[in-house]
Amino acid sequence: MDKVSDVVDTGDFPAMVPSARRSRLSRGLYILRRWPIFPAAILALLIFGGIFAPWVAPDDPKSVNLRERNAPPVWMQEGTSAHILGADPLGRDLLSRVIHGARISLLVVGVSVGVGLVVGVGSGVIAGFYGGWIDEIIMRLADTSRAIPFILIALVAAVVFGQKFEVILGILAFATWPVFARQTRAEVLTLRGRDYVLMARVAGASGRHIMLRHIIPGLINTITVIATLQVGSLILTEAILSFLGAGFPPPTPAWGVMIADGQDYLTEAWWVSFFPGLAIMLTVLSLNFMGDWLRDFLDPRLRQIE
């Protein structure tokens, strides 16, 4: 008897998908569901473009050509291959500016998350391990930082200190460290009661030794997930600040600046704001998906067993 996989469409009966092909399709869907292939590909493309922007970008992102202002993308009428994604109101190549904008986002977010991670994790570990008045002071500082309107601080800092790179990094780090501090403290309160920590105390290990050798290694999974989620949030925050005029000043090819450049041309040159916004959306979504996947993958309690 012929196998079901050998059944073909005779005209009288509907065609049946061969079992081998169905098996490959099911396996492919399982891999896509189990592993974050698309988010990882988008982030890899972002990192590659950000690192090699001077060599990947087809044109200088600050080169002005008023004769090609608001040039449409290549697939539209009057579009040219010289500007694949079109040009902005000053005739600057949009694709080149988007690529260089990825580099700026990576640089700003990398430094800001690094500073916020070191300050936040350090203060959270100290607060959770020692407790008492140290815990109270650090947590009240974190609560105060979270309670202050962030956008207001950014606008005031931009007016007082100017739109400088160091100012933007300080503002973003200020917004990041309380998140690390509070989550780290909560984890440390759980870890400090574990048997191996109590045994280290009985053996006479110092508080510094216990924190470095027993507490912090147990926080790596949590810190990794928080950092991944915070990167997406900071990219969005940096874009908002640049859009409001409290971030990078023109002609810096930051994504928020590019969206602001095109807000007056949405009806006649929608691509000026659309493609930087699309880059922000894809990056933030990919980072959020990666954060959720890391949370499930690193935490056995949340790992999906299929």
C-alpha positions in Angstrom: 0.0 0.0 0.0 1.3 3.5 -0.8 2.2 5.7 2.0 0.1 8.8 2.8 3.1 10.9 1.9 2.9 9.5 -1.7 -0.7 10.7 -2.2 -1.1 13.3 -4.9 -3.9 15.5 -6.3 -5.9 13.5 -8.8 -8.6 16.1 -9.4 -11.2 14.2 -7.4 -9.5 14.6 -4.0 -7.7 17.6 -2.5 -3.9 17.4 -2.6 -2.3 16.3 0.6 0.9 17.8 1.9 3.6 15.2 1.9 4.5 14.1 5.5 8.2 14.9 5.0 7.4 18.4 3.8 4.9 18.9 6.6 7.6 17.7 9.1 10.1 20.2 7.7 7.5 23.0 7.9 6.6 22.1 11.5 10.3 22.0 12.4 10.9 25.4 10.8 8.0 26.9 12.7 9.2 25.4 15.9 12.7 26.9 15.4 11.2 30.3 14.6 9.1 30.1 17.7 11.8 28.7 20.0 14.7 30.9 18.9 14.6 34.7 18.3 16.0 34.5 14.7 14.4 37.6 13.3 15.1 39.9 16.3 18.7 38.6 16.4 19.1 39.2 12.7 17.8 42.8 13.0 20.1 43.5 16.0 23.0 42.0 14.1 22.3 44.2 11.1 22.0 47.2 13.5 25.3 46.4 15.2 27.1 45.8 11.9 25.8 49.0 10.3 26.7 51.0 13.4 30.3 49.7 13.6 31.1 49.9 9.9 28.9 52.9 9.1 31.7 54.9 7.4 32.3 52.0 5.0 28.7 50.8 4.6 26.9 54.1 4.1 26.7 55.0 0.4 27.2 58.8 1.1 28.3 61.3 3.6 25.4 61.8 6.1 26.0 65.5 6.3 26.6 66.2 2.6 24.0 68.8 1.5 22.6 68.9 -2.1 19.7 71.3 -2.4 19.0 70.2 -5.9 17.9 66.8 -4.6 15.9 68.0 -1.6 13.1 65.6 -0.6 14.0 63.2 -3.4 11.7 60.2 -3.2 12.8 56.6 -2.6 14.1 54.6 -5.6 10.8 52.6 -6.1 8.7 55.8 -6.4 8.2 58.0 -9.4 11.2 60.3 -9.9 13.2 58.2 -7.5 16.9 57.5 -8.3 19.3 54.8 -7.2 21.5 57.6 -5.8 19.1 57.8 -2.8 17.6 54.4 -2.2 15.4 55.6 0.7 15.2 59.1 -0.6 16.6 62.4 0.6 15.7 64.9 3.4 14.8 68.6 3.0 18.5 69.5 2.6 19.2 66.8 0.0 21.1 64.5 2.4 21.0 60.8 1.7 18.5 59.2 4.0 19.9 55.7 4.0 23.3 57.0 5.0 21.8 59.1 7.8 19.9 56.1 9.1 23.0 53.9 9.1 25.0 56.6 11.0 22.1 57.1 13.3 22.5 53.4 14.4 26.1 54.1 15.3 25.1 57.1 17.5 22.4 55.0 19.2 24.8 52.2 19.9 27.4 54.6 21.3 25.0 56.5 23.5 23.1 53.5 24.8 26.3 51.4 25.3 27.9 54.1 27.5 24.6 55.0 29.3 23.7 51.3 30.1 27.3 50.6 31.2 27.3 53.5 33.7 23.8 52.8 34.9 24.6 49.1 35.3 27.7 49.7 37.3 26.2 52.3 39.6 22.8 50.5 39.9 24.1 47.0 40.4 26.7 48.2 42.9 24.3 50.2 45.0 21.6 47.5 44.8 24.0 44.8 46.0 25.2 47.0 48.9 21.6 47.9 49.8 20.4 44.4 49.8 23.4 42.8 51.5 23.8 45.2 54.4 20.3 46.5 54.8 19.5 48.9 57.6 20.1 52.6 57.1 22.3 51.9 54.1 19.4 50.2 52.3 17.1 53.0 53.3 19.3 55.8 52.0 20.0 54.1 48.6 16.4 53.1 48.0 15.1 56.6 48.9 17.6 58.0 46.4 16.3 55.6 43.8 12.7 56.5 44.5 13.6 60.2 44.3 15.3 59.7 40.9 12.2 57.8 39.6 9.8 60.5 40.9 11.5 63.4 39.2 10.0 64.2 35.7 12.7 62.9 33.4 11.7 65.0 30.4 11.7 68.2 32.5 15.2 67.4 33.7 16.4 66.8 30.2 15.0 70.0 28.9 16.5 72.0 31.8 19.9 70.4 31.4 19.8 71.1 27.6 19.1 74.8 28.3 21.7 75.1 31.1 24.5 73.0 29.9 23.8 72.8 26.1 23.2 69.9 23.8 26.4 68.1 24.6 27.3 64.4 24.3 28.3 64.2 28.0 25.1 65.8 29.1 23.0 63.3 27.2 25.0 60.4 28.6 24.5 61.7 32.2 20.8 62.2 31.7 20.3 58.7 30.3 22.5 57.1 33.0 20.5 59.0 35.7 17.3 57.5 34.3 18.8 53.9 34.2 20.5 53.3 37.5 17.3 53.1 39.7 16.0 50.2 37.6 19.1 48.2 38.1 19.3 49.1 41.8 15.8 48.1 42.7 15.8 44.8 40.9 19.3 43.9 42.1 18.3 44.7 45.7 15.3 42.4 45.5 17.4 39.5 44.1 20.1 40.0 46.8 17.5 39.9 49.6 16.7 36.4 48.3 20.3 35.2 47.7 21.8 36.3 51.0 19.6 33.7 52.8 20.9 30.8 50.7 22.8 28.0 52.3 26.1 28.7 50.5 26.1 32.3 51.6 25.4 31.4 55.2 28.2 28.8 55.1 30.6 31.4 53.7 29.6 33.7 56.7 30.2 30.8 59.1 33.6 30.2 57.5 34.6 33.8 58.2 34.4 35.2 54.7 34.3 39.0 54.6 31.3 40.8 53.2 33.3 42.0 50.2 34.3 38.4 49.4 30.7 37.1 49.7 29.4 39.8 47.4 32.0 39.3 44.7 32.2 35.5 44.8 28.7 34.4 45.8 26.1 37.2 45.3 27.1 38.9 42.1 27.5 35.7 40.0 24.0 34.8 41.0 22.7 38.1 39.5 24.1 37.7 36.0 21.0 36.3 34.5 18.8 39.0 36.0 21.2 41.8 35.0 21.4 40.5 31.4 17.7 40.6 31.0 17.3 44.0 32.5 20.1 45.4 30.4 18.5 44.1 27.2 15.2 45.7 28.0 16.8 48.9 29.1 18.7 49.3 25.8 15.5 49.4 23.9 14.0 51.9 26.4 17.1 54.1 26.1 17.1 54.1 22.4 13.5 55.3 22.4 14.3 57.9 25.1 17.2 59.3 23.2 15.1 59.6 20.1 12.4 61.5 22.1 15.0 63.9 23.6 16.5 64.6 20.1 13.0 65.1 18.7 12.2 67.6 21.5 15.5 69.5 21.0 17.1 68.3 24.2 19.2 65.6 22.6 21.8 65.8 19.7 21.7 69.1 17.8 21.4 69.1 14.0 23.0 68.1 11.7 23.9 65.1 13.8 22.3 62.1 12.1 20.4 60.8 15.2 17.1 59.1 14.5 15.2 61.5 16.7 16.7 64.5 14.9 15.8 63.0 11.5 12.2 62.5 12.6 12.0 66.1 13.7 13.5 67.2 10.4 10.6 65.6 8.5 7.7 66.6 10.7 6.9 69.6 8.5 7.0 67.5 5.3 4.8 64.6 6.2 2.4 65.2 3.4 4.9 65.8 0.6 7.9 63.8 1.8 6.7 61.2 4.3 9.9 59.1 4.0 12.0 61.6 5.8 10.4 60.7 9.1 9.1 57.3 8.3 12.4 55.4 7.8 14.1 56.7 11.0 10.8 55.9 12.9 10.8 52.4 11.4 14.4 51.9 12.4 13.5 52.9 16.0 10.4 50.6 16.1 12.3 47.5 14.7 15.2 48.0 17.1 13.1 48.5 20.2 10.8 45.6 19.3 13.8 43.3 18.6 15.4 44.2 21.9 12.1 43.6 23.8 11.7 40.2 22.2 15.3 39.3 23.0 14.8 40.4 26.6 11.7 38.2 26.9 13.5 35.3 25.3 16.5 35.7 27.6 14.2 35.8 30.6 12.6 32.5 29.6 15.8 30.9 28.6 17.9 31.8 31.6 15.3 31.3 34.3 14.4 27.6 34.7 11.1 28.6 36.3 10.0 30.4 33.2 11.5 28.3 30.6 9.0 26.8 28.1 9.5 23.1 27.8 8.0 21.8 24.6 
